[in-house]
Amino acid sequence: MTRLTSLIGSTCACLCIAWAGTASAQDQGTQRVGDQARAWMDLQASGTQASEAERPITGEVAERVYQRYLDSFTHPIPRQFTREAFTSDGEN
């Protein structure tokens, strides 16, 4: 529960900071396309709002994650996705 609480707190802090930056840009009337995305990327890259809680992954889990990543390259990327491709029984 502590990890979840920490994650929720970190997310709320990030949202508040991004919202504050957006509000000031809107006040000035100078917000351009991509400003919000750049602000989020800058915040993420800076690490200033990163959680201090460690989230270690056990060796077995890390190995399975990496294997799933490698297996994803064995499937060709389709030119187009159909709605039916995302359901297990072919229904919408």
C-alpha positions in Angstrom: 0.0 0.0 0.0 3.0 2.3 0.7 4.1 2.0 -3.0 0.7 2.8 -4.2 0.4 5.8 -1.9 3.8 7.0 -3.1 2.9 6.5 -6.7 -0.4 8.4 -6.3 1.4 11.3 -4.5 4.1 11.5 -7.2 1.5 11.6 -10.0 -0.5 14.3 -8.2 2.6 16.4 -7.7 3.5 16.1 -11.4 0.0 17.0 -12.5 0.0 20.1 -10.2 3.3 21.3 -11.6 2.2 20.8 -15.2 -1.1 22.4 -14.5 0.6 25.5 -12.9 2.8 25.8 -16.0 -0.1 25.5 -18.3 -2.1 28.1 -16.4 0.7 30.7 -16.6 1.2 30.1 -20.3 -2.5 30.5 -20.9 -2.6 33.7 -18.9 0.1 35.1 -21.2 -1.8 33.9 -24.3 1.4 32.5 -25.8 0.8 28.8 -25.6 1.8 27.1 -28.8 1.2 23.6 -30.1 3.5 21.2 -28.3 4.2 23.4 -25.3 2.4 21.1 -22.9 4.1 18.0 -24.3 7.5 19.7 -24.0 6.8 20.7 -20.4 5.9 17.1 -19.6 9.0 15.8 -21.2 11.2 18.4 -19.5 9.7 17.5 -16.1 10.2 13.8 -16.8 13.8 14.3 -17.9 14.7 16.5 -15.0 13.8 13.8 -12.4 12.8 16.5 -9.9 9.5 14.9 -9.3 10.7 11.3 -9.4 9.5 9.0 -6.6 12.2 8.2 -4.0 10.7 4.8 -3.4 12.7 1.9 -5.0 10.8 -0.5 -7.1 13.1 -3.4 -7.6 12.2 -6.2 -10.0 13.1 -9.7 -9.1 15.4 -11.6 -11.5 12.6 -13.9 -12.7 10.2 -11.1 -13.4 12.9 -9.0 -15.2 13.8 -12.0 -17.3 10.1 -12.6 -18.3 9.6 -8.9 -19.2 12.7 -8.9 -21.3 11.7 -12.2 -23.1 8.2 -10.7 -23.8 9.9 -7.6 -25.3 12.1 -9.8 -27.5 9.1 -12.0 -28.6 7.3 -8.8 -29.7 9.7 -8.5 -32.6 8.7 -11.9 -34.0 5.3 -10.6 -35.1 5.0 -8.4 -38.2 3.5 -5.0 -37.7 0.2 -4.9 -39.8 -0.3 -2.1 -42.2 -3.7 -1.4 -40.7 -5.5 -2.4 -37.6 -9.2 -3.4 -37.7 -11.5 -3.0 -34.8 -12.1 -6.7 -34.6 -8.4 -7.4 -34.1 -8.6 -6.0 -30.6 -11.4 -8.3 -29.3 -11.0 -11.9 -28.2 -14.2 -13.1 -29.9 -14.3 -10.8 -32.9 -17.1 -8.6 -31.6 -17.0 -4.9 -30.9 
